Amino acid sequence: MFERDTARRVLCFEALLLLLLLADAASGQTESAAKETKVSVLGRIDPDLIRAINYAIRQASRKLAKPACQSVFSDFKDADGRTLLENLDARRQDGASYLKWLIFVNGSEDQYCLRSRLAAGTNPGDRVVRVCGLFKFIQTTDPGYAADLIIHEELHSLGLAENPPSSASITQRVVERCGR
């Protein structure tokens, strides 16, 4: 009887060890897949806009992996005088991971997009980024600039207001730091 219990324990231990090894291998695959995670785009389904946003987010993440691009978060402050880097640190995020936390909405049919020539917009401190139809054209013709626009909207989400600084000067700073 004692030998059978010992044999069962050994078998259970081996099975548990195998499960742990499989779980560890799966987590490595999950981390790799997470880097290519696609963000959802709420609102009217537009496959071209969804592709454009996801491609731009991947490009923006690659740019934000570079220290020069990351420094853009130290260039601007929110209304309380905190740098956007401080706001990222408070959320225990970096620029690339924060992008996946944002909520993207197809705003192509919103008045916001229809009455202006905007590609996207975010209210300071808001997680929601409204993306207009113009963004698809920009993504197709100048993918690096589309990624810069995503970073621009990320800055607003972290608390940056406009006027001052102007929208154009914010984008220009992103281009200077992150490249076109």
N, C-alpha and C positions, 0 to 999 in steps of 0.2 A: 504494500500500500504506500509506504513512504517513497519508494522508487518511482511509482506512478505519479505521485504529487510533484516530485522533483522534476520528472520528465515533462509534465504539464507546465510547470513554472519556466523551465528552460525554453519550451516551445512558445509560450506566451511572451517571454522576454525577447526571443528572436523575432516574433511577429511584430512586437512593439518597435524594436529597433528598425525593422524593415519599413514600417509605417513612418517613422521619424525621418529616415533617409529619403523616402519618397516625398514627404512633405517638404524637406529641405530643397530637393531638386525642383519641385514644383514652384517653390517661392522664388527661386532664381529665374525661372521662366516667367513668373508673374511680374517680377521687377523689370525684366526686359520688355514685356508686353506693355507695362505701365508707361514706359517712355514713349510709346507710340499710341497711347490712349487717345481716342478721339473725343472731342467735346461735343455735347449735344447742342443743337441750336433750336431754341423754342420758337413757336409761332408757325406761320405758314411754311410748309415743307418746300424747300428749294434746294435740290441736290447740288446744283452748281455753287450756291452760296455756302452751303455746308462744307463742300470740298475746299472752297476758297478760304474760309475761316480756319479750318483745320490745318491746311497747308501753311497759312500765315502764322498760326500758333506754333507749329513745329519749327518754322524758321526763326520766330522770335525767341523760342527756347534756346535754340542753338546760339543765337546772338548773345543772349543773356548769360550763357556759360562763360563768356569772356569777361575778365575783370574790367576792361575799359568800358564795356557796355553796362556792367553792373553799377558803375559809378554814377549813372544817370539818376539813380535813386537818392544820391547825396546832393544832387544839383538843385533839387526843388524841396519846398516845405509846404506843409498843409496850413490851414487857417490858424492853428494853435502854435505855429512856429516849429513844429517837429519835422525833421527830414522824413522823406518817404522811406528811406532806409530804416529809420527808427520804427516806422509803422510796420514795415515788413518784419523786422526783428521781433516786435511785440506779438506778431501773429505766428512767430516761429516758422516763417516761410522765407524762401528766396524768390527772386524774380521769376524764374522758370516754373517753380511749383505753384506760385500764386496764380499764374495764368490759368491753370487747370481748375482753380477755385472760382473763377469768374463765370457768370451766367450770360451766355450769348443768346440774343433774341433777333429773329428776322424782323427788322423794322422797315422793310421795303415799302410797305403800304401805310406806314405811319405818317402823319402830317409832318413830323420832325424831318423825315427823309424826303418827302414829296415836295416841300416848299423850299428846299435848300440843296446845295451841291455838296452835302456832307457824305462821308463814307461810313462814319460810325460816331457814336456819342455815348458818354457816360457822365452821370452827375458825380461831383466830388464825394468820395466815400461810399459810393454805391457799387455793388457787385454786378449789376446788370449793365451789359454793353449792348446797345442797339446798333445793329449793323445794317446799313442801307445797300440798295442794289448797286450803287456805284462801286462798292468794295470789290465786287466780282471783276469789274473792268480793271481796277487798279491791280488786283492780284494777278490777273492775266498778263498785263503789260509791264508791271514793275513789282515782282514778288518781294524784293528786298524792302521796297517802300511800304508795301502792305504789312509786312512784319513790323516795320517801324510804327505804323499807325496802331497796330495792336498794342505795342509797348506804350505809345502815347495814351491810349485809353486805360491801360493798366495804371499809369501814373495818376490819372483822374480817380480811378477806383481807390487808390491809396490816399486820396485826400487833396490832390492838387486842383485848385480852382483855375479859372481862366480870366484874363483881362484885368490886371496883369497876372502872369505873362500871357501874351497872345497865343492863340492856337498854333500859328505859324512858327513862333519862336520855340514853343515846346517841341514841335516836330523837328525843327532844325537841330535842336540840342540832341534829340534821340539819334538823328542821322549822324551828327558829329561823333557821338559816343559809340554808336552801334554799327555804323556803316550803312550804306544803301544797298 
